């Protein structure tokens, strides 16, 4: 399964950029974001094709 991860602006919460990753990568990205107090939004990617 693939997920879209969006980095959010600290002030207004709008998406600054996004990337699509596989499920195995999500945990590492969440840990990195938490380490620097970065706001992210994760959702299933619309096109699940690999």
C-alpha positions in Angstrom: 0.0 0.0 0.0 1.2 3.5 -0.7 0.6 6.7 1.3 0.7 10.4 0.5 2.6 12.4 3.2 2.1 16.1 3.2 4.3 18.5 5.2 2.2 21.2 6.7 2.9 24.9 7.3 3.4 25.6 11.0 1.3 28.8 10.9 -1.8 27.9 8.9 -1.6 24.2 8.4 -1.7 24.3 4.6 0.2 21.7 2.6 3.7 22.9 1.7 4.8 19.8 -0.2 3.9 16.1 -0.5 5.4 12.8 -1.4 4.1 9.3 -2.0 5.8 6.5 -0.2 5.3 2.8 0.4 4.0 1.5 3.8 7.5 0.4 4.9 8.7 4.0 4.7 6.0 5.7 6.7 7.3 4.9 10.2 10.7 6.4 9.5 9.2 9.6 8.1 6.9 9.9 11.1 9.9 9.5 13.4 11.9 12.2 11.5 9.0 14.6 11.6 8.5 14.1 15.3 12.2 14.6 16.0 12.0 18.1 14.5 8.4 18.9 15.6 7.2 19.0 12.0 3.5 18.8 11.2 2.6 16.1 8.6 -0.7 14.7 7.3 -0.8 11.1 6.0 -3.5 9.5 3.9 -3.7 6.6 1.5 -2.4 7.5 -2.0 -5.2 7.9 -4.5 -3.4 5.8 -7.1 -2.3 2.7 -5.3 -0.4 1.3 -8.4 3.2 0.4 -7.6 
